[in-house]
Amino acid sequence: MITTQQWQHIRKVVNDTQKAAMHCSIATVDANLQPTVTPIGTLFLRENPSGFFFDTYTESLQQNVPHNSKACIQAVNSSRLFWLKSLFKGEFSDFPGVQLYVEIGDLHLANTEELAQISRRIQSLKWTKGRHLIWSDFSYVRDFSVHSFRWVKYPKMMPFS
């Protein structure tokens, strides 16, 4: 069971990750149990242990989910400043990442709130040509529920573990 405090911390770490890397990774397996990792730049966490992502460029994930809806979402903070500060001090100020063990739901049309969230996320890139090429056709999402999690740790640099 994920506590409210843990979930708020997870949301902070995932938010920091997405600011730095602009994506998370989702690992799934196909019908032959071969793993595939899919980068997702449109992942959003809700107030409870769940979330959604826009399923637009995810061919492997779309093929894998019908066979096995369990997945692992990994978010690792790749901010150079975060890592340089941590290496300089010899300890992390927070967990460098988190793995979320999830169950992915069926594909469905995005609602107004979900469309507003993606619009806010890409707002700062509205002037770029790439934004229109990559992020102009978002209409379908997949919900997921989080069943458990595991912090990404480097034991010798974790002052609070």
Z-matrix of the N, CA and C atoms (Angstrom, degrees):
N
C 1 1.455
C 2 1.529 1 109.46
N 3 1.297 2 116.53 1 129.31
C 4 1.464 3 121.91 2 179.26
C 5 1.520 4 108.02 3 -91.66
N 6 1.329 5 116.12 4 124.82
C 7 1.457 6 120.28 5 179.81
C 8 1.529 7 110.27 6 -77.59
N 9 1.319 8 116.32 7 163.82
C 10 1.463 9 121.81 8 178.01
C 11 1.524 10 110.11 9 -60.15
N 12 1.322 11 116.65 10 -42.75
C 13 1.468 12 120.82 11 -180.00
C 14 1.533 13 110.99 12 -63.60
N 15 1.332 14 117.43 13 -43.87
C 16 1.462 15 120.60 14 178.01
C 17 1.528 16 110.50 15 -61.94
N 18 1.340 17 116.40 16 -43.42
C 19 1.458 18 119.99 17 -178.34
C 20 1.526 19 111.35 18 -63.44
N 21 1.319 20 117.86 19 -40.52
C 22 1.460 21 120.28 20 177.66
C 23 1.535 22 110.59 21 -63.11
N 24 1.317 23 117.13 22 -38.65
C 25 1.463 24 121.46 23 178.18
C 26 1.532 25 109.93 24 -67.30
N 27 1.318 26 116.68 25 -42.85
C 28 1.465 27 120.88 26 177.01
C 29 1.525 28 110.12 27 -58.91
N 30 1.319 29 116.82 28 -45.03
C 31 1.464 30 120.61 29 179.91
C 32 1.535 31 111.47 30 -60.72
N 33 1.326 32 116.88 31 -38.54
C 34 1.466 33 120.53 32 178.16
C 35 1.528 34 110.78 33 -65.04
N 36 1.332 35 116.97 34 -46.28
C 37 1.463 36 120.73 35 -179.07
C 38 1.532 37 110.68 36 -63.66
N 39 1.317 38 117.35 37 -42.74
C 40 1.470 39 120.46 38 178.24
C 41 1.529 40 110.32 39 -65.02
N 42 1.318 41 117.79 40 -41.06
C 43 1.465 42 121.32 41 177.80
C 44 1.534 43 110.76 42 -61.17
N 45 1.336 44 117.00 43 -45.63
C 46 1.468 45 120.83 44 178.06
C 47 1.528 46 110.53 45 -60.56
N 48 1.317 47 116.21 46 -40.40
C 49 1.466 48 121.59 47 179.06
C 50 1.516 49 110.73 48 -61.87
N 51 1.321 50 116.42 49 -47.35
C 52 1.453 51 119.23 50 -176.95
C 53 1.522 52 112.21 51 -68.61
N 54 1.327 53 117.77 52 -29.15
C 55 1.465 54 120.03 53 174.79
C 56 1.523 55 110.35 54 -65.43
N 57 1.333 56 116.58 55 -39.41
C 58 1.458 57 121.21 56 -176.81
C 59 1.529 58 112.37 57 -80.52
N 60 1.320 59 117.21 58 -48.24
C 61 1.463 60 120.85 59 -171.50
C 62 1.521 61 113.63 60 -102.61
N 63 1.319 62 117.64 61 -14.54
C 64 1.456 63 123.90 62 -177.92
C 65 1.532 64 113.04 63 64.40
N 66 1.339 65 117.33 64 14.20
C 67 1.460 66 119.18 65 176.59
C 68 1.526 67 110.99 66 -164.64
N 69 1.313 68 114.21 67 165.83
C 70 1.463 69 124.08 68 168.99
C 71 1.519 70 105.57 69 -122.92
N 72 1.325 71 117.46 70 175.00
C 73 1.454 72 121.36 71 177.16
C 74 1.517 73 109.33 72 -121.10
N 75 1.331 74 115.89 73 141.21
C 76 1.456 75 121.49 74 176.78
C 77 1.520 76 107.94 75 -118.52
N 78 1.331 77 116.22 76 121.61
C 79 1.459 78 121.73 77 177.70
C 80 1.522 79 109.47 78 -98.66
N 81 1.333 80 115.74 79 128.30
C 82 1.452 81 122.74 80 176.03
C 83 1.527 82 107.97 81 -132.00
N 84 1.330 83 116.69 82 171.27
C 85 1.461 84 120.48 83 175.18
C 86 1.526 85 108.67 84 -124.60
N 87 1.334 86 114.76 85 148.75
C 88 1.465 87 118.97 86 -179.67
C 89 1.527 88 110.70 87 -89.13
N 90 1.324 89 117.19 88 -172.95
C 91 1.463 90 122.54 89 -177.10
C 92 1.532 91 111.77 90 -63.16
N 93 1.345 92 117.25 91 -23.79
C 94 1.470 93 121.96 92 178.37
C 95 1.520 94 112.21 93 -96.31
N 96 1.340 95 116.35 94 12.30
C 97 1.465 96 124.23 95 -179.96
C 98 1.521 97 113.42 96 64.19
N 99 1.340 98 116.17 97 25.95
C 100 1.458 99 120.90 98 174.93
C 101 1.530 100 108.27 99 -88.67
N 102 1.332 101 118.34 100 130.13
C 103 1.467 102 120.54 101 -177.40
C 104 1.530 103 112.70 102 -77.16
N 105 1.315 104 114.47 103 150.59
C 106 1.453 105 123.00 104 174.55
C 107 1.522 106 107.78 105 -140.07
N 108 1.316 107 115.95 106 137.85
C 109 1.464 108 120.88 107 175.95
C 110 1.521 109 107.88 108 -112.33
N 111 1.325 110 115.41 109 129.71
C 112 1.461 111 121.95 110 -177.94
C 113 1.524 112 109.40 111 -118.92
N 114 1.341 113 118.07 112 123.80
C 115 1.474 114 119.23 113 174.47
C 116 1.523 115 109.90 114 -74.21
N 117 1.332 116 116.60 115 136.04
C 118 1.465 117 122.18 116 -179.64
C 119 1.535 118 108.02 117 -128.93
N 120 1.313 119 116.57 118 117.20
C 121 1.458 120 121.11 119 178.72
C 122 1.511 121 113.35 120 -97.25
N 123 1.312 122 116.25 121 2.64
C 124 1.463 123 120.45 122 -174.22
C 125 1.521 124 111.26 123 -122.88
N 126 1.312 125 117.59 124 39.45
C 127 1.458 126 122.78 125 -179.11
C 128 1.522 127 109.63 126 -91.90
N 129 1.319 128 116.12 127 134.33
C 130 1.459 129 122.45 128 179.80
C 131 1.517 130 109.23 129 -131.82
N 132 1.329 131 116.53 130 136.53
C 133 1.459 132 121.71 131 176.58
C 134 1.522 133 109.16 132 -102.72
N 135 1.309 134 115.71 133 140.38
C 136 1.462 135 121.84 134 179.02
C 137 1.529 136 110.00 135 -91.00
N 138 1.327 137 116.28 136 -176.38
C 139 1.468 138 122.11 137 179.86
C 140 1.528 139 112.21 138 -69.95
N 141 1.326 140 117.22 139 -27.11
C 142 1.467 141 121.83 140 177.48
C 143 1.528 142 107.88 141 -104.88
N 144 1.317 143 119.73 142 170.06
C 145 1.474 144 120.45 143 -177.77
C 146 1.539 145 112.74 144 -67.03
N 147 1.292 146 114.68 145 72.97
C 148 1.458 147 121.47 146 177.76
C 149 1.525 148 108.02 147 -159.77
N 150 1.309 149 115.03 148 176.16
C 151 1.453 150 119.62 149 178.07
C 152 1.511 151 110.29 150 -173.68
N 153 1.316 152 115.03 151 -166.37
C 154 1.464 153 121.16 152 178.03
C 155 1.518 154 108.17 153 -155.16
N 156 1.311 155 115.15 154 162.74
C 157 1.456 156 121.15 155 172.75
C 158 1.519 157 108.75 156 -145.61
N 159 1.317 158 115.44 157 152.20
C 160 1.454 159 120.77 158 176.88
C 161 1.517 160 107.71 159 -79.86
N 162 1.316 161 115.46 160 126.04
C 163 1.459 162 121.74 161 -175.34
C 164 1.520 163 108.89 162 -103.40
N 165 1.331 164 115.15 163 86.02
C 166 1.456 165 120.23 164 -175.86
C 167 1.525 166 112.55 165 -114.80
N 168 1.332 167 117.80 166 -50.07
C 169 1.465 168 121.37 167 -175.08
C 170 1.527 169 111.12 168 -112.12
N 171 1.299 170 117.93 169 43.91
C 172 1.463 171 120.86 170 -169.91
C 173 1.525 172 112.19 171 -122.21
N 174 1.320 173 117.48 172 58.97
C 175 1.460 174 121.20 173 -175.52
C 176 1.523 175 112.71 174 -54.78
N 177 1.319 176 117.82 175 -49.80
C 178 1.465 177 120.78 176 -178.62
C 179 1.523 178 111.10 177 -63.06
N 180 1.317 179 116.57 178 -45.05
C 181 1.460 180 120.45 179 179.81
C 182 1.530 181 109.91 180 -61.52
N 183 1.313 182 117.84 181 -43.40
C 184 1.468 183 121.85 182 179.39
C 185 1.527 184 111.30 183 -60.91
N 186 1.329 185 116.89 184 -34.36
C 187 1.461 186 120.87 185 178.19
C 188 1.527 187 111.50 186 -77.70
N 189 1.318 188 117.57 187 -32.98
C 190 1.462 189 121.62 188 -174.53
C 191 1.526 190 113.93 189 -80.19
N 192 1.318 191 118.31 190 -38.93
C 193 1.465 192 121.95 191 -173.61
C 194 1.533 193 113.30 192 -57.09
N 195 1.334 194 120.32 193 -40.06
C 196 1.466 195 117.89 194 178.51
C 197 1.541 196 113.66 195 -61.48
N 198 1.333 197 117.50 196 -26.92
C 199 1.466 198 121.32 197 179.64
C 200 1.523 199 112.34 198 -84.39
N 201 1.329 200 115.29 199 -34.11
C 202 1.462 201 120.41 200 -178.42
C 203 1.528 202 107.76 201 -157.92
N 204 1.314 203 116.54 202 110.89
C 205 1.465 204 120.62 203 -175.17
C 206 1.530 205 113.19 204 -84.80
N 207 1.328 206 117.75 205 -1.32
C 208 1.466 207 119.89 206 177.27
C 209 1.520 208 109.29 207 -81.75
N 210 1.331 209 114.68 208 142.98
C 211 1.460 210 119.54 209 -177.33
C 212 1.527 211 109.24 210 -151.74
N 213 1.322 212 115.11 211 169.24
C 214 1.462 213 122.14 212 174.30
C 215 1.522 214 107.62 213 -125.37
N 216 1.323 215 115.58 214 122.80
C 217 1.460 216 121.49 215 175.38
C 218 1.524 217 106.83 216 -99.35
N 219 1.315 218 116.40 217 126.36
C 220 1.461 219 120.31 218 178.72
C 221 1.519 220 109.58 219 -117.11
N 222 1.315 221 115.05 220 130.73
C 223 1.457 222 122.35 221 177.04
C 224 1.525 223 107.24 222 -125.44
N 225 1.323 224 117.08 223 117.80
C 226 1.466 225 122.10 224 179.21
C 227 1.519 226 108.24 225 -123.83
N 228 1.322 227 115.91 226 128.37
C 229 1.457 228 122.01 227 -179.00
C 230 1.523 229 109.38 228 -71.47
N 231 1.318 230 116.68 229 113.68
C 232 1.461 231 120.50 230 -179.14
C 233 1.529 232 112.45 231 -103.32
N 234 1.317 233 117.10 232 15.43
C 235 1.460 234 120.57 233 179.12
C 236 1.529 235 109.89 234 -61.71
N 237 1.310 236 116.63 235 125.91
C 238 1.470 237 120.43 236 179.00
C 239 1.527 238 110.86 237 -62.15
N 240 1.322 239 116.31 238 -38.36
C 241 1.459 240 120.07 239 179.59
C 242 1.530 241 110.60 240 -63.58
N 243 1.343 242 117.25 241 -44.49
C 244 1.465 243 121.51 242 177.84
C 245 1.533 244 110.43 243 -57.57
N 246 1.333 245 116.86 244 -47.14
C 247 1.460 246 120.95 245 -177.66
C 248 1.531 247 111.84 246 -70.46
N 249 1.333 248 117.65 247 -41.75
C 250 1.470 249 119.34 248 179.75
C 251 1.526 250 111.41 249 -63.70
N 252 1.336 251 116.99 250 -44.11
C 253 1.470 252 119.99 251 176.88
C 254 1.523 253 110.44 252 -60.05
N 255 1.329 254 116.52 253 -44.68
C 256 1.463 255 121.13 254 -178.31
C 257 1.523 256 111.25 255 -64.46
N 258 1.309 257 117.14 256 -44.79
C 259 1.466 258 120.30 257 -179.84
C 260 1.523 259 111.14 258 -67.49
N 261 1.322 260 117.05 259 -39.48
C 262 1.457 261 120.91 260 179.06
C 263 1.532 262 110.66 261 -62.54
N 264 1.359 263 116.53 262 -46.04
C 265 1.466 264 121.12 263 -178.56
C 266 1.533 265 112.63 264 -79.43
N 267 1.332 266 116.91 265 -18.21
C 268 1.459 267 119.92 266 -178.50
C 269 1.516 268 113.09 267 78.30
N 270 1.337 269 116.37 268 15.87
C 271 1.460 270 120.49 269 175.53
C 272 1.518 271 109.40 270 -159.36
N 273 1.329 272 114.63 271 153.28
C 274 1.458 273 120.59 272 177.75
C 275 1.517 274 109.68 273 -85.23
N 276 1.323 275 116.06 274 144.42
C 277 1.465 276 121.41 275 174.45
C 278 1.528 277 110.29 276 -82.77
N 279 1.326 278 116.49 277 -16.63
C 280 1.458 279 123.05 278 177.75
C 281 1.526 280 107.29 279 -158.27
N 282 1.318 281 116.93 280 170.43
C 283 1.457 282 119.98 281 176.76
C 284 1.524 283 108.77 282 -62.18
N 285 1.337 284 117.65 283 137.63
C 286 1.459 285 119.64 284 179.65
C 287 1.525 286 113.48 285 -76.28
N 288 1.321 287 117.43 286 -7.13
C 289 1.455 288 119.19 287 178.73
C 290 1.511 289 111.78 288 -179.28
N 291 1.332 290 114.34 289 177.70
C 292 1.463 291 121.27 290 -179.96
C 293 1.522 292 108.95 291 -148.86
N 294 1.324 293 115.21 292 148.28
C 295 1.462 294 121.94 293 172.43
C 296 1.523 295 107.25 294 -114.68
N 297 1.318 296 116.20 295 127.92
C 298 1.459 297 122.29 296 179.90
C 299 1.525 298 108.68 297 -109.51
N 300 1.316 299 116.63 298 126.61
C 301 1.460 300 121.47 299 177.80
C 302 1.520 301 107.26 300 -96.48
N 303 1.326 302 115.17 301 118.01
C 304 1.464 303 120.73 302 -166.09
C 305 1.519 304 112.27 303 -129.93
N 306 1.320 305 113.41 304 164.64
C 307 1.465 306 123.57 305 169.24
C 308 1.517 307 105.86 306 -116.82
N 309 1.335 308 116.68 307 122.39
C 310 1.465 309 122.02 308 -176.26
C 311 1.521 310 109.73 309 -94.19
N 312 1.321 311 115.49 310 133.97
C 313 1.463 312 121.82 311 -179.31
C 314 1.517 313 113.01 312 -88.75
N 315 1.319 314 114.60 313 -176.61
C 316 1.466 315 122.32 314 -179.54
C 317 1.524 316 111.43 315 -72.74
N 318 1.300 317 115.35 316 157.36
C 319 1.456 318 123.43 317 176.34
C 320 1.531 319 109.09 318 -71.71
N 321 1.344 320 116.80 319 134.20
C 322 1.468 321 120.34 320 176.77
C 323 1.521 322 110.01 321 -150.01
N 324 1.322 323 115.79 322 162.51
C 325 1.468 324 120.95 323 179.43
C 326 1.528 325 110.26 324 -62.07
N 327 1.316 326 115.73 325 138.42
C 328 1.466 327 120.74 326 177.22
C 329 1.522 328 109.87 327 -69.10
N 330 1.329 329 115.17 328 143.38
C 331 1.462 330 119.12 329 176.25
C 332 1.534 331 109.88 330 -90.01
N 333 1.308 332 116.50 331 176.68
C 334 1.462 333 122.55 332 -176.49
C 335 1.525 334 111.94 333 -59.36
N 336 1.335 335 117.17 334 -43.04
C 337 1.468 336 121.14 335 -179.72
C 338 1.530 337 111.36 336 -64.11
N 339 1.318 338 117.55 337 -42.53
C 340 1.470 339 121.31 338 179.62
C 341 1.527 340 110.86 339 -65.04
N 342 1.321 341 116.89 340 -41.28
C 343 1.468 342 120.75 341 177.46
C 344 1.529 343 110.84 342 -64.70
N 345 1.323 344 117.29 343 -36.90
C 346 1.467 345 120.97 344 177.86
C 347 1.527 346 110.52 345 -65.60
N 348 1.331 347 117.01 346 -38.78
C 349 1.467 348 120.03 347 -179.84
C 350 1.522 349 111.65 348 -64.62
N 351 1.321 350 117.82 349 -43.06
C 352 1.473 351 119.42 350 178.98
C 353 1.522 352 109.91 351 -68.13
N 354 1.308 353 116.81 352 -36.27
C 355 1.466 354 120.54 353 178.27
C 356 1.531 355 110.78 354 -61.06
N 357 1.341 356 116.39 355 -43.48
C 358 1.478 357 120.30 356 178.37
C 359 1.525 358 110.91 357 -64.69
N 360 1.336 359 117.01 358 -39.66
C 361 1.458 360 119.70 359 -177.26
C 362 1.522 361 111.62 360 -64.78
N 363 1.301 362 118.04 361 -38.43
C 364 1.469 363 119.64 362 -175.97
C 365 1.531 364 112.92 363 -97.25
N 366 1.325 365 117.03 364 4.07
C 367 1.472 366 122.46 365 -177.79
C 368 1.533 367 112.41 366 -53.53
N 369 1.324 368 117.40 367 -43.11
C 370 1.465 369 119.58 368 -176.08
C 371 1.528 370 112.40 369 -68.47
N 372 1.321 371 117.31 370 -14.08
C 373 1.468 372 121.06 371 179.68
C 374 1.520 373 112.54 372 -104.79
N 375 1.327 374 116.93 373 11.66
C 376 1.468 375 121.14 374 -173.32
C 377 1.522 376 113.39 375 -59.12
N 378 1.298 377 118.54 376 -25.80
C 379 1.457 378 122.73 377 -176.62
C 380 1.534 379 112.63 378 -83.44
N 381 1.335 380 118.54 379 -8.81
C 382 1.463 381 120.45 380 -175.48
C 383 1.526 382 112.23 381 -88.69
N 384 1.307 383 115.65 382 150.12
C 385 1.461 384 121.09 383 176.59
C 386 1.535 385 109.58 384 -67.27
N 387 1.320 386 117.21 385 -39.77
C 388 1.459 387 121.71 386 -179.00
C 389 1.518 388 113.41 387 -60.55
N 390 1.324 389 116.83 388 -35.84
C 391 1.462 390 120.80 389 179.13
C 392 1.520 391 110.49 390 -58.64
N 393 1.329 392 116.08 391 -42.77
C 394 1.466 393 120.42 392 -179.64
C 395 1.529 394 111.41 393 -71.02
N 396 1.326 395 116.67 394 -34.23
C 397 1.461 396 119.98 395 -179.82
C 398 1.532 397 111.77 396 -73.46
N 399 1.312 398 116.96 397 -39.82
C 400 1.471 399 121.06 398 -174.47
C 401 1.520 400 112.49 399 -90.50
N 402 1.327 401 118.21 400 -44.40
C 403 1.464 402 121.17 401 -167.31
C 404 1.526 403 115.09 402 -111.60
N 405 1.305 404 118.40 403 26.05
C 406 1.465 405 118.03 404 -176.60
C 407 1.528 406 113.39 405 -96.72
N 408 1.314 407 118.30 406 -9.64
C 409 1.464 408 119.85 407 -173.68
C 410 1.528 409 111.69 408 -122.28
N 411 1.311 410 117.49 409 49.37
C 412 1.457 411 120.58 410 178.23
C 413 1.519 412 109.82 411 -93.34
N 414 1.317 413 115.65 412 117.39
C 415 1.452 414 118.07 413 177.35
C 416 1.520 415 113.61 414 -140.88
N 417 1.326 416 118.50 415 -15.23
C 418 1.456 417 121.23 416 -178.15
C 419 1.524 418 111.20 417 -118.89
N 420 1.319 419 115.39 418 139.68
C 421 1.466 420 121.56 419 179.29
C 422 1.527 421 109.86 420 -128.05
N 423 1.313 422 113.68 421 163.74
C 424 1.458 423 122.48 422 169.77
C 425 1.521 424 106.64 423 -125.42
N 426 1.311 425 115.73 424 130.30
C 427 1.456 426 120.85 425 173.14
C 428 1.523 427 107.90 426 -83.63
N 429 1.322 428 115.58 427 157.10
C 430 1.459 429 119.81 428 171.32
C 431 1.517 430 108.81 429 -143.82
N 432 1.317 431 115.12 430 150.94
C 433 1.466 432 120.73 431 174.95
C 434 1.525 433 107.28 432 -114.44
N 435 1.314 434 115.48 433 139.56
C 436 1.466 435 121.73 434 -177.63
C 437 1.529 436 108.25 435 -95.55
N 438 1.324 437 116.16 436 124.40
C 439 1.463 438 121.16 437 -179.06
C 440 1.525 439 112.87 438 -98.32
N 441 1.335 440 115.48 439 -32.81
C 442 1.459 441 119.60 440 178.24
C 443 1.524 442 108.36 441 -160.51
N 444 1.312 443 115.58 442 175.34
C 445 1.463 444 120.08 443 -178.59
C 446 1.524 445 109.50 444 -151.19
N 447 1.315 446 114.32 445 166.01
C 448 1.460 447 121.31 446 175.24
C 449 1.522 448 107.28 447 -147.07
N 450 1.329 449 115.14 448 128.90
C 451 1.463 450 119.61 449 177.74
C 452 1.522 451 110.05 450 -72.68
N 453 1.326 452 116.28 451 144.03
C 454 1.459 453 121.72 452 169.80
C 455 1.516 454 105.73 453 -80.40
N 456 1.329 455 116.89 454 125.31
C 457 1.467 456 121.03 455 -175.38
C 458 1.524 457 111.48 456 -133.52
N 459 1.284 458 114.98 457 151.09
C 460 1.453 459 123.98 458 166.58
C 461 1.522 460 104.26 459 -122.78
N 462 1.340 461 117.21 460 96.12
C 463 1.471 462 121.63 461 -166.85
C 464 1.529 463 115.93 462 -49.19
N 465 1.297 464 119.35 463 -36.37
C 466 1.470 465 119.79 464 -176.96
C 467 1.522 466 112.36 465 -74.85
N 468 1.332 467 117.07 466 -11.20
C 469 1.474 468 119.48 467 -178.62
C 470 1.515 469 112.19 468 -116.77
N 471 1.330 470 117.99 469 14.75
C 472 1.458 471 121.61 470 -177.12
C 473 1.527 472 109.72 471 -103.59
N 474 1.326 473 118.45 472 98.62
C 475 1.469 474 120.03 473 -177.10
C 476 1.522 475 113.08 474 -73.75
N 477 1.317 476 118.08 475 -17.32
C 478 1.453 477 121.06 476 -172.13
C 479 1.523 478 113.20 477 -116.09
N 480 1.329 479 119.19 478 10.69
C 481 1.473 480 118.98 479 -177.93
C 482 1.501 481 111.94 480 -83.08
